[in-house]
Amino acid sequence: MRRLSLALCASLTLLATAAGAQSAHAQSGGAPLMVSAGQAARISLSAPVRDLVVGDPTVADVSLVNERTLVILAKKVGSTTVLAFDARGQALADRQIVVSDIPAGGVVVQRGGLSATYACAASCSPLPAAEGAAPPK
């Protein structure tokens, strides 16, 4: 009888551990969140957040809109990580944030060593060239 109890406890412990790992993996979001510098993005959480951590606050900042909604403000080109935890210390989010200088809907055209960036919606318009760069001819 004691062996059966031990086996049952061990099985339940393994199941709980596996479920927790799946939950944490599902909240990681998989692919990085891509945001253009100067733009914002939203992350929705499955439970109320208590603690937030930003790996590199010079790259992106995070604001709490309400207990389940984060807004990421991309500051400068680079990458960082945003972590969110609930009141029990369980991870709600573990997202990599990648900030680029290409605007949403933008296209970069490379010709040899030269590049040009275009903002595209219904049609594409060239953006001012970065210092030292010239638009392709």
CYANA upper distance limits for C-alpha pairs under 8 A (distance plus 0.5 A):
  1 MET  CA      5 SER  CA      6.89
  2 ARG  CA      6 LEU  CA      6.74
  3 ARG  CA      7 ALA  CA      6.52
  4 LEU  CA      8 LEU  CA      6.56
  5 SER  CA      9 CYS  CA      6.65
  6 LEU  CA     10 ALA  CA      6.60
  7 ALA  CA     11 SER  CA      6.63
  8 LEU  CA     12 LEU  CA      6.70
  9 CYS  CA     13 THR  CA      6.63
 10 ALA  CA     14 LEU  CA      6.76
 11 SER  CA     15 LEU  CA      6.72
 12 LEU  CA     16 ALA  CA      6.63
 13 THR  CA     17 THR  CA      6.67
 14 LEU  CA     18 ALA  CA      6.63
 15 LEU  CA     19 ALA  CA      6.62
 16 ALA  CA     20 GLY  CA      6.65
 17 THR  CA     21 ALA  CA      6.72
 18 ALA  CA     22 GLN  CA      6.73
 19 ALA  CA     23 SER  CA      6.66
 20 GLY  CA     24 ALA  CA      6.67
 21 ALA  CA     25 HIS  CA      6.58
 22 GLN  CA     26 ALA  CA      6.54
 23 SER  CA     27 GLN  CA      6.86
 24 ALA  CA     28 SER  CA      6.95
 24 ALA  CA     91 ALA  CA      6.97
 24 ALA  CA     92 LEU  CA      7.76
 24 ALA  CA     93 ALA  CA      8.32
 25 HIS  CA     29 GLY  CA      8.10
 25 HIS  CA     30 GLY  CA      8.41
 26 ALA  CA     30 GLY  CA      8.18
 27 GLN  CA     91 ALA  CA      8.36
 27 GLN  CA     92 LEU  CA      6.58
 27 GLN  CA     93 ALA  CA      5.66
 27 GLN  CA     94 ASP  CA      7.19
 28 SER  CA     93 ALA  CA      6.09
 28 SER  CA     94 ASP  CA      5.14
 28 SER  CA     95 ARG  CA      6.05
 29 GLY  CA     93 ALA  CA      8.16
 29 GLY  CA     94 ASP  CA      7.85
 29 GLY  CA     95 ARG  CA      6.74
 30 GLY  CA     95 ARG  CA      8.33
 31 ALA  CA     96 GLN  CA      8.31
 32 PRO  CA     95 ARG  CA      7.02
 32 PRO  CA     96 GLN  CA      5.38
 32 PRO  CA     97 ILE  CA      6.18
 32 PRO  CA     98 VAL  CA      6.96
 33 LEU  CA     95 ARG  CA      7.53
 33 LEU  CA     96 GLN  CA      6.71
 33 LEU  CA     97 ILE  CA      5.37
 33 LEU  CA     98 VAL  CA      6.57
 34 MET  CA     97 ILE  CA      6.65
 34 MET  CA     98 VAL  CA      5.44
 34 MET  CA     99 VAL  CA      6.57
 34 MET  CA    100 SER  CA      7.95
 35 VAL  CA     39 GLN  CA      6.94
 35 VAL  CA     40 ALA  CA      7.33
 35 VAL  CA     41 ALA  CA      7.26
 35 VAL  CA     74 ALA  CA      6.78
 35 VAL  CA     97 ILE  CA      7.81
 35 VAL  CA     98 VAL  CA      6.76
 35 VAL  CA     99 VAL  CA      5.51
 35 VAL  CA    100 SER  CA      6.98
 35 VAL  CA    104 ALA  CA      8.17
 36 SER  CA     40 ALA  CA      8.35
 36 SER  CA     74 ALA  CA      6.97
 36 SER  CA     99 VAL  CA      5.92
 36 SER  CA    100 SER  CA      5.45
 36 SER  CA    101 ASP  CA      6.15
 36 SER  CA    102 ILE  CA      6.46
 36 SER  CA    103 PRO  CA      5.82
 36 SER  CA    104 ALA  CA      6.82
 37 ALA  CA     74 ALA  CA      5.38
 37 ALA  CA     75 LYS  CA      5.86
 37 ALA  CA     76 LYS  CA      5.89
 37 ALA  CA     77 VAL  CA      6.87
 37 ALA  CA     99 VAL  CA      6.29
 37 ALA  CA    100 SER  CA      6.36
 37 ALA  CA    101 ASP  CA      6.01
 37 ALA  CA    102 ILE  CA      8.25
 37 ALA  CA    103 PRO  CA      8.08
 38 GLY  CA     73 LEU  CA      7.36
 38 GLY  CA     74 ALA  CA      5.91
 38 GLY  CA     75 LYS  CA      6.16
 38 GLY  CA     76 LYS  CA      8.06
 39 GLN  CA     73 LEU  CA      6.52
 39 GLN  CA     74 ALA  CA      6.15
 39 GLN  CA     75 LYS  CA      8.46
 40 ALA  CA     71 VAL  CA      7.03
 40 ALA  CA     72 ILE  CA      5.85
 40 ALA  CA     73 LEU  CA      4.95
 40 ALA  CA     74 ALA  CA      6.58
 41 ALA  CA     71 VAL  CA      6.14
 41 ALA  CA     72 ILE  CA      5.62
 41 ALA  CA     73 LEU  CA      7.24
 42 ARG  CA     69 THR  CA      7.47
 42 ARG  CA     70 LEU  CA      6.20
 42 ARG  CA     71 VAL  CA      5.07
 42 ARG  CA     72 ILE  CA      6.67
 43 ILE  CA     69 THR  CA      6.40
 43 ILE  CA     70 LEU  CA      5.60
 43 ILE  CA     71 VAL  CA      6.85
 43 ILE  CA     72 ILE  CA      8.14
 44 SER  CA     68 ARG  CA      6.36
 44 SER  CA     69 THR  CA      5.25
 44 SER  CA     70 LEU  CA      6.94
 45 LEU  CA     49 VAL  CA      8.17
 45 LEU  CA     68 ARG  CA      5.35
 45 LEU  CA     69 THR  CA      6.61
 45 LEU  CA     70 LEU  CA      8.35
 45 LEU  CA     92 LEU  CA      6.86
 45 LEU  CA     93 ALA  CA      7.58
 46 SER  CA     68 ARG  CA      7.29
 46 SER  CA     92 LEU  CA      7.34
 47 ALA  CA     67 GLU  CA      8.20
 47 ALA  CA     68 ARG  CA      6.55
 47 ALA  CA     86 ASP  CA      7.49
 47 ALA  CA     92 LEU  CA      7.61
 48 PRO  CA     67 GLU  CA      5.20
 48 PRO  CA     68 ARG  CA      5.59
 48 PRO  CA     86 ASP  CA      6.59
 48 PRO  CA     87 ALA  CA      8.39
 49 VAL  CA     67 GLU  CA      5.99
 49 VAL  CA     68 ARG  CA      6.76
 49 VAL  CA     84 ALA  CA      6.82
 49 VAL  CA     85 PHE  CA      6.12
 49 VAL  CA     86 ASP  CA      5.13
 49 VAL  CA     87 ALA  CA      7.48
 49 VAL  CA     92 LEU  CA      7.90
 50 ARG  CA     67 GLU  CA      8.35
 50 ARG  CA     84 ALA  CA      7.98
 50 ARG  CA     85 PHE  CA      6.38
 50 ARG  CA     86 ASP  CA      5.51
 50 ARG  CA     87 ALA  CA      5.94
 51 ASP  CA     84 ALA  CA      6.28
 51 ASP  CA     85 PHE  CA      5.67
 51 ASP  CA     86 ASP  CA      7.22
 51 ASP  CA     87 ALA  CA      8.31
 52 LEU  CA     82 VAL  CA      7.78
 52 LEU  CA     83 LEU  CA      6.23
 52 LEU  CA     84 ALA  CA      5.14
 52 LEU  CA     85 PHE  CA      7.04
 53 VAL  CA     82 VAL  CA      6.25
 53 VAL  CA     83 LEU  CA      5.54
 53 VAL  CA     84 ALA  CA      7.01
 54 VAL  CA     60 ALA  CA      8.12
 54 VAL  CA     61 ASP  CA      7.58
 54 VAL  CA     62 VAL  CA      7.81
 54 VAL  CA     80 THR  CA      7.56
 54 VAL  CA     81 THR  CA      6.32
 54 VAL  CA     82 VAL  CA      5.19
 54 VAL  CA     83 LEU  CA      7.02
 55 GLY  CA     80 THR  CA      5.84
 55 GLY  CA     81 THR  CA      5.56
 55 GLY  CA     82 VAL  CA      6.91
 56 ASP  CA     60 ALA  CA      7.36
 56 ASP  CA     79 SER  CA      8.34
 56 ASP  CA     80 THR  CA      5.94
 56 ASP  CA     81 THR  CA      7.81
 57 PRO  CA     61 ASP  CA      5.98
 57 PRO  CA     80 THR  CA      8.46
 58 THR  CA     75 LYS  CA      7.13
 58 THR  CA     76 LYS  CA      7.53
 59 VAL  CA     74 ALA  CA      6.82
 59 VAL  CA     75 LYS  CA      5.61
 59 VAL  CA     76 LYS  CA      5.43
 59 VAL  CA     77 VAL  CA      6.99
 59 VAL  CA     78 GLY  CA      6.44
 59 VAL  CA     79 SER  CA      7.04
 59 VAL  CA     80 THR  CA      7.15
 59 VAL  CA     99 VAL  CA      7.68
 60 ALA  CA     72 ILE  CA      7.07
 60 ALA  CA     73 LEU  CA      5.96
 60 ALA  CA     74 ALA  CA      4.97
 60 ALA  CA     75 LYS  CA      5.58
 60 ALA  CA     76 LYS  CA      7.60
 60 ALA  CA     80 THR  CA      7.69
 60 ALA  CA     97 ILE  CA      8.27
 60 ALA  CA     99 VAL  CA      8.24
 61 ASP  CA     72 ILE  CA      6.26
 61 ASP  CA     73 LEU  CA      5.62
 61 ASP  CA     74 ALA  CA      7.13
 61 ASP  CA     75 LYS  CA      7.71
 62 VAL  CA     70 LEU  CA      7.01
 62 VAL  CA     71 VAL  CA      6.08
 62 VAL  CA     72 ILE  CA      5.10
 62 VAL  CA     73 LEU  CA      6.69
 62 VAL  CA     82 VAL  CA      8.41
 63 SER  CA     70 LEU  CA      6.20
 63 SER  CA     71 VAL  CA      5.67
 63 SER  CA     72 ILE  CA      7.10
 63 SER  CA     73 LEU  CA      8.44
 64 LEU  CA     68 ARG  CA      8.49
 64 LEU  CA     69 THR  CA      6.70
 64 LEU  CA     70 LEU  CA      5.32
 64 LEU  CA     71 VAL  CA      6.96
 65 VAL  CA     69 THR  CA      5.97
 65 VAL  CA     70 LEU  CA      6.35
 65 VAL  CA     71 VAL  CA      7.32
 66 ASN  CA     70 LEU  CA      7.94
 74 ALA  CA     99 VAL  CA      6.51
 75 LYS  CA     99 VAL  CA      8.13
 76 LYS  CA     99 VAL  CA      6.97
 76 LYS  CA    100 SER  CA      8.00
 76 LYS  CA    101 ASP  CA      8.28
 77 VAL  CA     98 VAL  CA      8.14
 77 VAL  CA     99 VAL  CA      5.31
 77 VAL  CA    100 SER  CA      5.42
 77 VAL  CA    101 ASP  CA      6.62
 78 GLY  CA     98 VAL  CA      6.51
 78 GLY  CA     99 VAL  CA      5.75
 78 GLY  CA    100 SER  CA      7.29
 79 SER  CA     96 GLN  CA      7.55
 79 SER  CA     97 ILE  CA      5.98
 79 SER  CA     98 VAL  CA      4.87
 79 SER  CA     99 VAL  CA      6.42
 80 THR  CA     96 GLN  CA      6.35
 80 THR  CA     97 ILE  CA      5.78
 80 THR  CA     98 VAL  CA      7.20
 81 THR  CA     94 ASP  CA      7.42
 81 THR  CA     95 ARG  CA      6.09
 81 THR  CA     96 GLN  CA      4.93
 81 THR  CA     97 ILE  CA      6.21
 82 VAL  CA     93 ALA  CA      7.82
 82 VAL  CA     94 ASP  CA      6.34
 82 VAL  CA     95 ARG  CA      5.83
 82 VAL  CA     96 GLN  CA      6.96
 82 VAL  CA     97 ILE  CA      7.65
 83 LEU  CA     91 ALA  CA      7.77
 83 LEU  CA     92 LEU  CA      8.05
 83 LEU  CA     93 ALA  CA      5.89
 83 LEU  CA     94 ASP  CA      5.13
 83 LEU  CA     95 ARG  CA      7.12
 84 ALA  CA     91 ALA  CA      6.45
 84 ALA  CA     92 LEU  CA      5.80
 84 ALA  CA     93 ALA  CA      5.50
 84 ALA  CA     94 ASP  CA      7.26
 85 PHE  CA     89 GLY  CA      5.84
 85 PHE  CA     90 GLN  CA      5.88
 85 PHE  CA     91 ALA  CA      5.05
 85 PHE  CA     92 LEU  CA      5.75
 85 PHE  CA     93 ALA  CA      7.65
 86 ASP  CA     90 GLN  CA      6.00
 86 ASP  CA     91 ALA  CA      7.13
 86 ASP  CA     92 LEU  CA      7.01
102 ILE  CA    106 GLY  CA      6.27
102 ILE  CA    107 VAL  CA      7.71
102 ILE  CA    108 VAL  CA      8.04
102 ILE  CA    117 THR  CA      7.69
103 PRO  CA    119 ALA  CA      7.17
104 ALA  CA    119 ALA  CA      8.27
105 GLY  CA    119 ALA  CA      6.72
105 GLY  CA    120 CYS  CA      5.85
105 GLY  CA    121 ALA  CA      7.10
106 GLY  CA    117 THR  CA      7.36
106 GLY  CA    118 TYR  CA      5.99
106 GLY  CA    119 ALA  CA      4.94
106 GLY  CA    120 CYS  CA      5.93
107 VAL  CA    117 THR  CA      6.17
107 VAL  CA    118 TYR  CA      5.66
107 VAL  CA    119 ALA  CA      7.02
107 VAL  CA    120 CYS  CA      7.56
108 VAL  CA    115 SER  CA      7.10
108 VAL  CA    116 ALA  CA      6.09
108 VAL  CA    117 THR  CA      4.89
108 VAL  CA    118 TYR  CA      6.80
109 VAL  CA    115 SER  CA      5.91
109 VAL  CA    116 ALA  CA      5.76
109 VAL  CA    117 THR  CA      6.86
109 VAL  CA    118 TYR  CA      8.42
109 VAL  CA    136 PRO  CA      8.11
110 GLN  CA    114 LEU  CA      6.33
110 GLN  CA    115 SER  CA      4.90
110 GLN  CA    116 ALA  CA      7.26
110 GLN  CA    136 PRO  CA      8.12
111 ARG  CA    115 SER  CA      6.66
111 ARG  CA    136 PRO  CA      6.83
114 LEU  CA    133 ALA  CA      6.74
114 LEU  CA    134 ALA  CA      6.75
114 LEU  CA    135 PRO  CA      7.43
114 LEU  CA    136 PRO  CA      7.03
115 SER  CA    133 ALA  CA      7.11
115 SER  CA    134 ALA  CA      7.25
115 SER  CA    135 PRO  CA      6.62
115 SER  CA    136 PRO  CA      7.05
116 ALA  CA    126 PRO  CA      7.72
116 ALA  CA    127 LEU  CA      8.07
116 ALA  CA    129 ALA  CA      6.93
116 ALA  CA    133 ALA  CA      8.00
116 ALA  CA    134 ALA  CA      7.24
116 ALA  CA    135 PRO  CA      5.23
116 ALA  CA    136 PRO  CA      6.94
117 THR  CA    126 PRO  CA      6.53
117 THR  CA    127 LEU  CA      6.17
117 THR  CA    128 PRO  CA      8.33
117 THR  CA    129 ALA  CA      7.83
117 THR  CA    135 PRO  CA      8.48
118 TYR  CA    124 CYS  CA      6.36
118 TYR  CA    125 SER  CA      5.79
118 TYR  CA    126 PRO  CA      4.77
118 TYR  CA    127 LEU  CA      5.89
119 ALA  CA    124 CYS  CA      5.97
119 ALA  CA    125 SER  CA      5.92
119 ALA  CA    126 PRO  CA      6.87
119 ALA  CA    127 LEU  CA      7.06
120 CYS  CA    124 CYS  CA      4.57
120 CYS  CA    125 SER  CA      6.94
129 ALA  CA    133 ALA  CA      6.20
129 ALA  CA    134 ALA  CA      6.43
129 ALA  CA    135 PRO  CA      7.12
130 ALA  CA    134 ALA  CA      8.22
